[in-house]
Amino acid sequence: TIIVKDIFFFQAEDGIRDFCLSRGLGDVYKRQAPHIIITSETFLPLLELAVMGIGITHKEAAKALYYFLEVLILLPIKTDVDEKTRQEIRDIILQQLGQSVVERLLKAMEAVPPSSVIEYIFDLFSAILKAFDTQSIAWFRVGFNNVPENILTAKERNMFPQKLEAFVETKGEDKSLFEDVFGTLKMRAKHNALRGDYNR
């Protein structure tokens, strides 16, 4: 195992490498001055590396990776700073984490990752909706439109953003709306993968 600061590379016997960000890194971001950290020179390369890792299936690596992204996404609403600084933090994170992250997460769902990893993806979906509420609905609308027709119907592509909007309006209280959308996506992706295996 090679350790470079807070990035861990797992070296498998066959030479395949996987990585994760240490869970402790998220806690550091919570404790230290958020604005100073996200404007540091090392922040963007680290964030780009994390985004590239979306879709990773190694359980512990995925746990750390998605936790790190979740902490960042929730930073504007969790950190104790004045409103001006909060908006600056939100703008910086918004520039880096938005439409592309939602689409990467949906692609990861299509690939049918292990159940434990899906739960981490669900947590990140929830964090995105909580932090960016109605703004994020547009990201999901585009993302759903790019999901293959053998996973989501045209009706569902139109209906799911509306359900997420209703979920946001309830401040995340009506979890059945969230489960209906992403539970259906999870089930359809799994069935589609099984059909593909059978056809081969």
Salt bridges, closest charged atoms under 4 A:
GLU83 OE1 - ARG86 NE 3.53
GLU88 OE1 - HIS35 NE2 3.09
GLU88 OE2 - LYS84 NZ 2.77
GLU156 OE1 - ARG188 NH1 2.72
ASP180 OD2 - LYS163 NZ 1.97
ASP197 OD1 - ARG200 NH2 2.25
